[in-house]
Every structure is written in C-alpha cells, then in structure tokens.
Amino acid sequence: MGVGMKLGVFTVLFGRKPFEEMLDYVAELGVEAVEIGTGAYPGNTYCRPAELLASSTKLEAFSEAIKRRGLVISALSCHGNPVHPQRTRARADHDVFMQTLKLARRLHVGTVITFSGCPGGGPQARQPNWIVSPWPPEFSDMLEWQWRERVIPYWKDAAKAARSAGVRIAIEMHPNFIAYNPESMLRLRDVAPDTIGCNFDPSHMIWQQIDVTSAIRVLAGSIFHVHAKDCRVDRANTMRNGVLDSKNYTKESERSWIFRTVGYGSDAIFWKDLVSNLRMGGYDHVLSIEHEDSLMSGAEGLKKAIAFLKPVLIAEPAGEAYWA
C-alpha cells in the first residue's frame, strides 16, 4: 500500500482571494494539497501557463509560495473541449492543455486534468452532440464517427505529448462529454493505457445512479486523481422525471439531483467505503474537495467537508496483517 491519503482543495473556489492569501487560508484550515486551474472552464485566476513558462522568476515564485506553506500541487486542471466542432473553440482549449502539460513538467506535477471533450455529429456540425441512445440508427453512426474520426485520433496525439512531458492525463467523466461513465472511460483509456486515466468524481456517478464502489473497482489502476464532491438525488423529483435534468442548478427544490458538499449527499459509511476501495485499487493520493453546493457558502462548505473527511481519510500506510 502507499504512503497515505492527503486532503486537498480545488482552488477555483477562491477566485476573489489573492493567491498567497488563498494559500494561507487553506493551509490554516489543514488542507495539504491544492489543485489549480490553468484555463478553459476552471479559468486561470491563479495560474497563467504562458506567463509562468516565459519567466523563470515568476515560475519559481509561484512554486515557492506553495512549498513555503507545506502544500503540494495535486494536479493542474484545464477542463475543456479540445474536440469541439468549432475549430477556434477546440484550438483554444487544446492550446491551454498543451501549455499545461509543459507547465506540469516544469513544476514536477505528475497529473493534468481535463474532460474528454465532445465532437459534433459529423464533419459539418457546429455544436457538440452527446449521444446516449443507439436509435434512430443515425445516432449509432454518429457515435462511431465521433470515436473514429475525432476522439481516438486526438487523444492518441495528446497522449504522445503528455508522455513526452512525463505527465499523466486524468479525464473527468462527465455527462455531455464522450467519456461519462466507466465503460466509455475505459474505451478512452485503451487509446493509451499508460498515460490516460481518470479524475474520479463520485458526484457524477451518483447523479447517473452508478454504484460508486463498483465504478472504482472496474477503474482500478486507472484512477489518477480524485475529487471529493457529493450529490443528493431527490427521490420524489426523480420518480417523476428520472435523473436527466436540464433545469438550472439553483432550482434546488425542483431538480432531480443537486451537488452537495461532502456529507450532505452521502453518509460516512459511503465515504469510508470510497476511500477503502480507492486504496484497494492502488490509489493513495489526494482527495481534492470541489465545492459546488448552491445551498451554502464556499467557506462553510469547505470547512464542513474538511471536518467530515479528516477522520474518514486513510492517512497512514497499511500495517502488517499479523493475523493473516
């Protein structure tokens, strides 16, 4: 077994705090790692790869500010859609991703997180097309076109770039993108099993009614990073409408499910099973708290998540099984 799990935070939560003030704040709360956005959907408030890559002085100051507080960077995150059918959108996300790989190498960060992306349904498409049903038959044809013509070629090349940088790619499974569940994630991983794995966010599994421990077991060996985020499924609304829900996230009482801070969607035994199965599957790294709970402030949500997770994490190496 590994050296023990650490508690981290995805710092997009603190976009209005100055960088060093944010680092002081999370260190005082007992967080040990930071996940930092470098662009695309997470934004680049704290980390602009082009600037840091162009200046050794800025790069050193950035790195030292984190080390000085006893923190480590668990991952750099640039979730985007590099296979978007609009070339300018795809190119922008691709460029940020490539810069982030280079920056990760310079910072000695082993993992870069992004989405798998979603192409259009054909060469003339202007918008992404997320296909989740085989019928009518043109949808099956479009799905196979997406994988054959856009997804596999892109990720083969991306994996080569990551391998050259000595960095692993952690794909966050999320509906509306081509890799959204364990089956589609494993299909993408097969493009480059040594380089492509996943950033496991249990909330995205809960919302799809996927058993989280089963998902961890099938993905064992390919989980490169983990988000600590919870989800609560509203039984009454789900019984009426199912879990496919396009209503705004702030219509909490009307939705089939909403994101919650850790402990407000699932109980302690759920999270204890999660960390235990992660360790059994070979993951012994950071759980990065991602706050997206619209019912409480970021400060309160983070504090509650830390208090909940501290006693749940398996923070020490496993002892000898003397009874075995």
Secondary structure, 3 states (H helix, E strand, C coil): CCCCCEEEEEHHHHCCCCHHHHHHHHHHCCCCEEEEECCCCCCCCCCCHHHHHHCHHHHHHHHHHHHCCCCEEEEEECCCCCCCCCHHHHHHHHHHHHHHHHHHHHHCCCEEEECCCCCCCCCCCCCCCCCCCCCCHHHHHHHHHHHHHHHHHHHHHHHHHHHHHCCEEEEECCCCCCCCCHHHHHHHHCCCCCCEEEEECHHHHHHCCCCHHHHHHHCCCCEEEEEECEEEECHHHHHHHCCCCCCCCCCCCCCCEEEECCCCCCCHHHHHHHHHHHHHCCCCCEEEECCCCCCCCHHHHHHHHHHHHCCCCCCCCCCCCCCC
